Structures are given as C-alpha cells and as structure tokens.
C-alpha cells in the first residue's frame, strides 16, 4: 500500500509539473493574438482495480471551431471592403467635394460662366481672356485627374504584385506546417503547430477567400473560387507579371496576346493557369485590387473621357438641317443636311424614320477602317441601330446610306423607293414618299460635322483638341488600334491657335464683326444642351437607360457619384470591420488567455504540488520506521 501511495504521489507531481509548465506558457503568451489557451485532459491511472495515480491524457487548444470558420470568411470580406474603401476615398478626394473650389464641376461651371460674360461683351479682350483661362484650367484639371486615376491603377498593379508574393510565401509556410503535422509529435508540439496553421490560414484569408478542409492529422487543404486548389499535398507556385506603366489603354484580357496589365498565374502539373480568368479571387484584398484596377478606376477614367469628349464635340461640331420638299413622283419631303467641309472619320449622321408604321432611329458613323466591326454599342443611344460610312465622298455616303435605309425599310414592310438619299449642293438630302403603302416619313435628320479650323465660317470650332491626333482634331474616330475616345481626358488641351488669337472666339472668318455674338451664343448654348447621351460607367445609367443631359450636368453627376461611392465603401468597410471585431471577441472569449484564471490555476497547482510532496514525505517516514523495526 505504501508503494501505491508513493506511485500516486509521484504521478501527481509529474502531472502538476507538466500542468505548471503549460500554465506558464499560457501566461507568457497572454498578449499573443495567434496563441490559443492550452489545457490538459487528466487521465486516471489504474493498477488492476486500484487507482494508481494520474497522467496527462492530451493537451487541448481552447477555441470555438464554428466561430473560427466564420472569422476566416469575414476576414476575406473585410480585406476586400477595406482595400476598396481606401482607394475610393482617394478617388473622391481627387475629384473634390461637389461645389468645392477645386472640384471638377466647379471648374466647369466657371468655364460656362465665362461664356456668359463673353456673350454680353463679345468685343471685350478681358472676356475673351477669361474664357481661354477658364478653359485652360478645365483641360489641366481633366489631365491631372486622368493622370492620378492611372497612377492609382498602377498602385493597384503594384499592390497585386506584393499581395501575390506574400500569398505565395504564406502558402509555402503553411505547406511546411502541414508536412510537420503529418509527422508524429507529442501533444505540446502538436498544439503549437496547429496555432501556426490557423494563424497562416487567417492571414491568407485576408488576401483571398478560401474554403478549408482538414485531415485527421490537422493538415489543411485550401480551395479558392471555382474550386481551384491553392494548397493540398503540394502547392502551386504563384507569380505576377507586373507592368511598370499603366495608362487608359491598358486593360485585362483573358487572352494573353490582348492583355496589357499583369495577371496572377499558378504553375500546376497541367501547366500555367491564369487565376484571374479562372475566377479564383471572389473576395479578399486581391479581389478588391483586381476590381479597382480593371473596373472601378477604368470606369472613373471613362467618366473623365466622356466629359472631355462631350466638351470637344459640343463646341467642335454642328448640325445644320433645313426642311426640303420636291415635286413627285417618288420621295418628296424630308431634310437637307449641311456637310460643310465634309464628314470626318468618326462623324455621324443621325436619322429617325418611319416606314409602314414602324419608327426607327438610325446612326451612320464614318469608320474608314473596315477591320473594325460595326456595333450598335458605338453610340450611347439605346434606341438606334448603327451602320458604317466610309470615305470622304458625299456621293459615296449617299449611296451607302441609301442601301442601308432600303434594307431597313424592307424589313419594316415598306415598298422599294420609300426613301431617297442624294447630294444637293453641299448637303445630304434625305426624302420620304408619304404616298407609298403604309406611308414613309423622315421625322428628323442631322449630319454632325466636326469643324476643322477656327475660321471655317461656322459657329462650331475645334476649341478643345486631342494633342496626339493629326491636326489635333477630335472626331471620335475608331480604328483597329482602338477608339480616339479612350484616354482623351489625358490628352485634351485648348487649341494652341485659339490661345494665340482669342479673337477667334468671336470671328468665324475675316468678315465677322468684333461685336458679333453668333459664335459666343452657339458655344454657350452647346455647353448647356441637354440632349447628349452618355455611356454607362461607374453606375451612371445603364445600357438600356443611359444618362442624358448636358456636359455640365454629367460632370455634376460624376462628382456626386464618386462621393456616394466612397461613402458607401467606407460604411461597408466599417460595418465589415465591426463584424470581424465582434467575431474576434467571441473567439477570444474562449481562446484567449485570462491572466486571472491562469493565476488561480497556478495557486491550485502549487497546492496540489505541495500536497503530493507531503504524501511522499509521509511515505518516506513510514518506510524509515519500517526499516527501524
């Protein structure tokens, strides 16, 4: 019996020693956020039917697995929301608060007001200088905003490079931990590895949302979006081919030959995989950076380009239409559309026709590069169909229009000869025959002609120019290498000839009087004209219901939209962070070390240690007494 008592006391001392060591480890890691509290499961030792002491059954980590899974998911969402909010806040600050002194809408309003001053006093040199100065500020502002927007895209590109490198490193470290977990370790070493595993999974989840699967040894497999295996028995090597320069024409494409920005690839046994094309990143910091680089910031650039294009076209193109009637038989009523110097590559002719009760808007766009496929999306008007014009010949344009209109009219059930297109002097003439079966009508028609010089005789003028285009003329031309529209905000400037001779703001030719208000009136009205459609970008309108209004109203909408987007992103980021904080608090309530609790445990262990030592001392005294007998 004395031997049994001695064994019990020795086992108690051994258990207390291990428990004390574990408690001290808990205390020393009280400030370590990746550490989970450890506890011991005691096991009762038996010798036959007799209790022979206590042993360490296992060392457990104290944590809530369900909350941990939730936390991993929400950390990915928090990484996405936080990253997006940071960038959109920068973008909002760049555009300026609506109505603030440096905001784009304020700059444009000042520009519009300068025309009103000029309209009042066309002969005033001060008024003319005021227009040039305010226009220069507009152009400088657009260029600066475009440069800053592309700089932010480059920041996102660099951020993707850094994030890919870090994610690759984390997956490598986690793969090593998996390997060590598959080897037999004592419990104390094993629970430490599990802490490392969970910390790595947690950090990985801030970059990419992952689904975790654990085996019976504690090793983890990670799956990204579309089920792509980020980590299993082996790990794919991730890489990012970062670009040093990002501009408006740089974009992502799943086709490597068309892609001009970086992408994340994984080397797998079956070859390289483009993880962006594969849809691996659904949330997390990387997904946010991809969205910003390829969607949100290009949308902001497109908004700037639409403002720049709107300014150039509003002031630089005109459409003069007069009713026309001729004697029958055949088409008799319609319109003459002035061609001026002729349609430039990119110019349009817009019509609205009715045949056999069917009304249709039609846009003819001059696109000389026949490798460019025509599309109704070439205009923002959701109700028109688009046909091609080529060449500079008015007769050629009339012939091309006639063929397209005849095809459409036939599809509407109208007989041949319902419409006629011809050249009449310097005009395109479009007539309809109201006497054909079902009737035919030209509801309206306009040739939108880009002015080629300051003194061409018309009110329109190339006020704003594209400083990389031949002659500086902006006409929205499209070629196989892209659209002139793309990145215009980065290239827009005030016509150098106009800066040198501000009198062109009034003088349409050498005979125009200094006090003539024709051109100032046209320019002022063009800025406020509310009939222009805008391509949907950044949430402003849709393809079926695009925004319509003046250049000034569109600019105001852009500023307001950016402010709202930034505010919404901030609210989402704050809300998501609150969710993470709450989940972390729930997780810590179980997993975190409580110093007071551990100190109470130390006192208990100290008492237990002393009691077991006293038992051993008593047993020793009894053995001594037995030896003396």
Secondary structure, DSSP 8 states (H G I E B T S, - for coil): -HHHHHHHHHHHHHHHHHHHHHHHHHHHTTT-TT---EEEEEEEEEETTEEEEEEEEEEEE---HHHHHHHHHHHHHHHHHHHHHHHHHHHHHHH-STT-TTSHHHHHHHHHHHHHHHHH-TT-HHHHHHHHHHHHHHHHHHHHHHHHHHHHHHHHHHHHHHHHHHHHHHHHHHHHHHHHHTS---HHHHHHHHHHHHHHHHHHHHHS--EEEE-TTS-EEEE-GGG-EEESSS--EEEE---S---TT----SSTTT--S--EEEEETTEEEETTTTT--SSSHHHHHHHIIIIIHHHHHHHHHHHHHHHHHHHHEE--EEEEE--SSS--EEEEEE-TT---TT-EEEEEEEETTEEEEEEEEE---TTS---GGGSS-TTEEEEEE-SS-HHHHHHHHHHHHHHHHHHTT--TTSEEEEEETTEEEEEE-TTSTT-EEEEEEEEEEE--STTSSSS----EEETTSGGG-----EETTEETTTTHHHHEEE-HHHHH-GGGGT-SSTT--TT--HHHHHHHHHHH---EEE--BTTB--SSS-EEE-HHHHHHHHHHHHHHHHHHHHHHHHHHHHHHHHHHHHHHHHHS--HHHHHHHHHHHHHHHHHHHHHHHHHHHHHHHHHH-
